[in-house]
Amino acid sequence: MSNEDDNNFRTPVVFLMGPTGAGKTKLAIELADRLPVEIISVDSALVYRGLDIGTAKPSPVVRHRIPHHLIDICDPTERYSAGRFCRDAMDHIDAIVARGALPLLVGGTGLYFRALEKGISSLPRADSILRQTLTRDLHSRGVADLHRRLLLVDPEAARRIHPNDGQRLVRALEVHALTGRPISRTWFSEAPRAIPHPVIKLVIAPSDRGLLHQRIAARFSIMLERGLVNEVQYLKRRGALSIGSSALKAVGYRAVWAYLEGKYPRQEMLERAVIATRQLAKRQLTWLRREEGSIWLDSEMPSLGENVLQLLRKHPVLKDMGYSLG
């Protein structure tokens, strides 16, 4: 290995993690204005074209000014996986490092962060006959039946997979049937982490959970004002999507979809979406508390961006690399 290759592998990547509504995007943009960074989105919803308002996607103006990656790379009819994210993210990390910049990975999809850092275990290939049987069960017995079955054999997977995500429920039950092991035990390998770079892990979250709940409610109201219902209506009219589609797992979209189908009135739709977002934030925080080696910062602290810059200035890895941090 050449000295240049060795230096490239020593270049750190920064994980900027936190629950939905904590202000990760705002902080990332502030850092990008002060540091030689490029942003890689770590969000399972931002990959989809056409899901803009309900995902709080950075505007085209911001993305033109600051390089962003892994946004708008999939049609909503496609399924995006942690494995594909790892491949895509590593390609961009390599290119960013080659350009002399610092990769800043920003988002709230904990599975993607952990998969990139620690690697993913190999899972068995789909078995066509078993898959067909489980898919028939999905259509004839309903998604709730599959979720109950998964809860019996793999409570951890049942907790992490949305009860309406038929595709992932089928896969989890298929893996258990083929291997005799819960899929939750095989999501991550015990091998050395996949990413060949030092990782600096930052978590931002408000110390006051009530404040986060207020932000979530206010943000969803703003999304409705900006046209979220029209956005979902457009997706619905495409005809190729259903309420069970992977892209519509993005919090809020299913509530609006059901509202458009007349299942409940607008106010109930708003309340359901806010409750679902709060539940997502709670799950994200539970996940983040298990992240080893992470540095937690109160997202409400004064001059958060300056505090993060000072923290990075003192970080031994970045000091060794000779980065100028403004």
Secondary structure by P-SEA (a helix, b strand, c coil): ccaaaaaaaabbbbbbcccccccaaaaaaaaaaccbbbbbbccccccccccccccccccaaaaaaccccccccccccccccaaaaaaaaaaaaaaaaaacbbbbbbccaaaaaaaaaccccccccccaaaaaaaaaaaaaccaaaaaaaaaaccaaaaaaccccaaaaaaaaaaaaaaccccccccccccccccccbbbbbbbbbbccaaaaaaaaaaaaaaaaaacaaaaaaaaaaccccccccccccccaaaaaaaaaaccccaaaaaaaaaaaaaaaaaaaaaaaaaccbbbbbcccccaaaaaaaaaaaacaaaaaaccccc
